[in-house]
Amino acid sequence: MIRFFLGRLAVLIPTFIGVSIIAFSFIRLLPGDPVALLSGERVMSPERHAEISHQLGFDRPIVVQYLDYLWGVVRGDFGVSIVTKKPVIDQFFELFPATVELSLCAIIFAVVLGIPAGVIAAIKRGSIIDQLIMGTALVGFSMPIFWWGLLLIIVVSGILQWTPVSGRISLMFFFPSVTGFMLIDSLLSGQEGAFQSAFNHLILPTIVLGTIPLAVIARQTRSAMLEVLSEDYVRTARAKGLSTFRVVGIHALRNAMIPVVTTIGLQVGVMLAGAILTETIFSWPGIGKWMVDSVFRRDYAVIQGGLLIIAGLIMLVNLAVDLMYGLLNPRIRH
Amino acid sequence: MKKLTTLFAATALATLMAGSAWSKTFVYCSEGSPEGFDPGLYTAGTTFDASAHTVYNRLLEFKKGTTETEAGLAESWTISDDGLEYTFKLRPGVKFQTTEFFTPTRDLNADDVIFSLERQWKSDHPWHGYVSGASWEYFSGMGMPDLIESLEKVDDMTVKIKLKRREAPFLANLAMPFASIMSKEYADKLEADGKMNQLNQMPLGTGPFAFVGYQQDAVIRYKAHPDYWAGKQKIDDLVFSITTDAAVRYQKLKAGECHLMPYPNAADVESMKADPELKVMEQAGLNVAYLAYNTTQAPFDKVEVRKALNKAINKQAIVDAVFQGQATPATNPIPPTMWSYNDNIEDDTYEPEVAKKMLEDAGVTDLSMKVWAMPVARPYMLNARRAAELIQADFAKIGVDVEIVSYEWAEYLERSKAKDRDGAVILGWTGDNGDPDNFLDTLLGCDAVGGNNRAQWCNQEFDDLVTKAKEASSVEERTKLYEEAQVVFKREAPWATLDHSLSIVPMRKNVEGFVQSPLGDFAFDGVDIVE
């Protein structure tokens, strides 16, 4: 197991270095003067330019600059926002809970609906129900998030007026953030109706962000289930005269879950990509919206640092998934 | 005794109820996050709406709905005969806001005015570089560092500003967001506490609304300033709900989650007008979009060629296709809502046949040229690429071959300044201070060649007129000079003037007292919600 872990880590480190090189080159490859881009100053005298250039270390050899950058990253220094002048890492942790909250809800939504849908489709293989579920999954999988989000807003919020349009909570409520999770903070605030409001605000973004993972999980569950159902031990269980519920629920599902867990883990990357669009549509103040806003503000330091942090996170999650998979299925370790 | 207690309880309850039932909250679905809250540091309208127009006042203010100035924190002012000395008498008894983070102990005085301007002017001022990367872009962009000779406190309530030369737009400049007056007392406290950065994060001024809090990219809260010198506002709380997508803003407006929104999608305006819950205000914006030829390069150095090309552009088609009618074709380089607009000038008519002949007469055949299209939507030009394609088709009809080019926005602005740049550039301008000088001299003056003057056009006759107008003392005299300058402009045709867009503001029916600003800013003093 330790060898397996070290092996995975050995792959991860060069990958991370690769990503850091891309992030490092980002500002240097953009059109325009990197000194002006990083300092945010547009009008500069030559002396001032030289001064900032020196401060930022642009007058040193490129390799030294990169190593310096990497050393900063290792110590958690991802630069300072050009606009807010706050460290990128601090801003990231301020906004991250909002994204985690939304992503968790979306994953729960996708799992709770996706696994049963996949199981039912597998049992009823070839039936109309199967075709219906798989057809819907295909539509869900191909849904452009931006369009889907706006459609839901227009129909559910605009016409039916069932849910609020955007934001995390009604502006009537105003309390300090304790955990960063609105569902928890609204309960802690003790204000009547706050939790309800936070919950209502979560509904549409959860559906939008959860749609693609839902479709993927349903399809993966179905194919894993089909494979398991054709195994000998399932046939044996059936032959023993066990109920369908026992056969499917206890014997088959447990084994079918192994690839599904991997799939769920891999959805984290998809979620972060989806969060960029979902958060923008729903004015959800998380890291996805933060990245988009930073692009509009030309806050290159944030784009650079944010990308690296997100890439690092996705890699860590994938590592965790790999390890879990290794624990669940000893064969994979070799 | 029991009765008395009941009565007391009832009164207390009634007071409480009144407190909540009568608290009016106005929600503005703004289009983006402010860059900060010190208006001197930035140039974006979004930032000014969230800082200059809520928290702060200036010595002079623009009269609501116009580009004329009126008294603000300066009650009155006198200008010396040579036009170089401005003496401002401050309004007595102006209170700064009391907030959770600072309690002021004194009223506005001359120190505040000097502090607010001097920090932008003097590079050795302790506050000049308090935010790293601060460049006081507007202050220097308006030429203030070279214009001001001295700033002087005559007494507590009098400030004297001496200029190096006459400058007619100077008063209008002082009404601009960058000239917002801050509290020196607050700044001193922050400096003593070593928290100078806070000035840009937690603003405090004399304006109609006091800053309460900002949650990055989500919401800004203000409450009415109870001791505001012009009277307390009718709304108690003002909330900016930051909503970057125009379609979402519209849905929030429809659902009643906000009362007013800026910058609707052109395609939504018809349905907004049809909605009985909403009302829509519209007005010609203080802007212009243009196609600037490089007048220093052949064959665009010939006026006949520029004239011919102008006659080949079907402006109405551009307005229809790009704005779905929410703009008007432009004749002059300044918009019709601006004073001194010359109504007598006739626009080039769209006559491709005539244009073709003119081009032939000028000896230009087989012309192929570049048309630059901006990569971003601006209020004056929502889709430059579409406009460029229409121009391409128009020019093809007279035998001119067009290649459309584009760059990343910052790059586009930079490259289009170059004197030896090729072809013609689509660009535009939104006025900052309501003064014609801000268009005519800024965009077309000889000093602006290699900068804002994208046509690289230096015409002595035109330049003399606008320079004379800048130094003239009366508005009548200036009007006459600017009208003449527009005649020269039209005759020489350094640009094809394309359009002035309409500025459209949808809001809930129950919003009262909102006045559209020709300068494009959103200010909520005087706004009320009626039931």
Interface residues (C-beta under 8 A of the other chain):
Chain A: P31 G32 S39 G40 E41 R42 V43 M44 I82 V83 T84 K85 Q91 E94 L95 L150 I153 I154 S157 G158 Q161 P164 V165 S166 G167 R168 L171 M172 F174 T280 I281 F282 S283 P285 K289 W290 V292 D293 F296 R297 R298
Chain B: T25 V27 G32 S33 E35 G36 V131 S132 G133 S135 E137 S140 N197 Q215 Q216 D217 A218 V219 R221 V239 S241 I242 T243 T244 D245 A247 V248 Q251 K252 K254 A255 E257 Y407 E408 A410 E411 E414
